[in-house]
Amino acid sequence: MPRAIVTGAFSNIGSAVAAQFLLRGFDLHTLTNRRTPDGVDSITSAPLHFDPEHLACELDDADVMVSTYWVRLPHGGTTFDTAVQNLETLIGVAARAGVKRFVHVSVSNASLDSKLGYYHGKARVDEMVRASGMSYAIVRPTLVVGPYDVLTGNIVWFLRHFPIFPVPGGGAGRISPITLRDTGRVIVDAALASDDLDIDAAGPESYTFREYVELLARACGVRRLIFGAPAWLALAGIRLVELFVRDVILTEEELLGLQQDLLLTHKPPTGTESVETWLMDNAGLLGRSYVNDIHRHFGAGATTPIRSPTAHTTPHSCGNGHL
Ligand SMILES: NC(=O)c1ccc[n+]([C@@H]2O[C@H](COP(=O)([O-])OP(=O)(O)OC[C@H]3O[C@@H](n4cnc5c(N)ncnc54)[C@H](OP(=O)(O)O)[C@@H]3O)[C@@H](O)[C@H]2O)c1
């Protein structure tokens, strides 16, 4: 049975990738700092940390590796540079361990010219993957919409709880979102291809950010006053709310990314599912409670599974004591 390794099988995109590998009959191992969800016994797991010896052991017999690892924002001493360095270690170990194909989940419109740390850092890693000597795919999602998407979920939470929704900067920036399931399929299709690939993962529809908020309001059945507000004013309001929810809801860089259309692709869509249909069918799952992303990734929530890709998984030891 071919063996795949994916980071974050109990998190957001990694869980959709894991589900696709299982569907296609792979022996699946995940690197994650989250506990294995109850009842999961068809995925082995080991901690995601960037000690080269540990990684060399974990990656030893992999046919294919999908790396979803990244940090959404700098926090508590972890920066985008930290993520770049960690991925440099991972890619180097994978190449030396003889991983046959390496898939890097990047982001749409990553660029070395970008002044935004997220997009610049991703482009640095893209370069490392190209230079690694491994057969590779670079997959660039736009905005991934599913039950665990923090941005969409928290917009819906705001819409459910407040009568007005000021859209930062007017919301004219465009996005071409993709469903989580399509994203998993596009990534695993790329993992199983043989050519070196650099592709976007984007759905068939596009919206301005304001249209997207209006769609979310329709999907969850609420009528709200949705209006454009100057970026500085909306960010000031968001900073106030952050004091109460103790989270970082939207960074200035993330807003600039939206305004610069960085979550939009100009290539033909690789996703086939309608995000609008998914939202209409599943809005009931979204925004029921506020999702604190800092707690989820940097706090006590960083070891709790976000999602189970399957009902079956087993612990795994690779002989160095790491489970
Ligand atoms: N979600 C989107 O809309 C979107 C759009 C474009 C690109 N992407 C890219 O797609 C990839 C996966 O995104 P995702 O939404 O699935 O992200 P995610 O759930 O936050 O996690 C992805 C992986 O990164 C690890 N990770 C995240 N924050 C971390 C931290 N602070 N410290 C240590 N490890 C951390 C996770 O570890 P655990 O397994 O321990 O949780 C997981 O393995 C990322 O590279 C992201 O940049 C996402």
The ligand as an ORCA input file, in Angstrom:
! r2SCAN-3c Opt
* xyz 0 1
  N      -7.560     28.116      5.224
  C      -7.480     28.875      4.148
  O      -8.449     29.529      3.722
  C      -6.184     28.946      3.392
  C      -6.110     29.755      2.247
  C      -4.904     29.798      1.544
  C      -3.826     29.071      1.961
  N      -3.941     28.308      3.078
  C      -2.776     27.545      3.480
  O      -3.159     26.200      3.632
  C      -2.418     25.582      4.674
  C      -3.337     24.906      5.648
  O      -4.244     25.853      6.165
  P      -5.262     25.469      7.321
  O      -6.376     26.422      7.246
  O      -5.533     24.015      7.303
  O      -4.366     25.813      8.581
  P      -4.296     25.225     10.046
  O      -5.500     24.432     10.381
  O      -4.013     26.411     10.869
  O      -3.011     24.307     10.125
  C      -2.156     23.866      9.181
  C      -0.980     23.188      9.814
  O      -0.106     24.140     10.426
  C       0.065     23.838     11.807
  N       0.008     25.092     12.581
  C      -0.857     26.126     12.410
  N      -0.582     27.105     13.285
  C       0.463     26.662     14.018
  C       1.203     27.216     15.100
  N       0.907     28.412     15.582
  N       2.204     26.494     15.630
  C       2.496     25.273     15.137
  N       1.822     24.687     14.115
  C       0.830     25.377     13.561
  C      -1.101     22.941     12.173
  O      -0.685     22.119     13.247
  P      -1.703     21.125     14.019
  O      -1.885     19.942     13.151
  O      -0.989     20.784     15.269
  O      -2.964     21.896     14.156
  C      -1.346     22.200     10.898
  O      -0.472     21.105     10.782
  C      -1.569     26.670      5.303
  O      -0.270     26.568      4.790
  C      -2.233     27.960      4.839
  O      -1.288     28.995      4.706
  C      -5.073     28.239      3.804
*
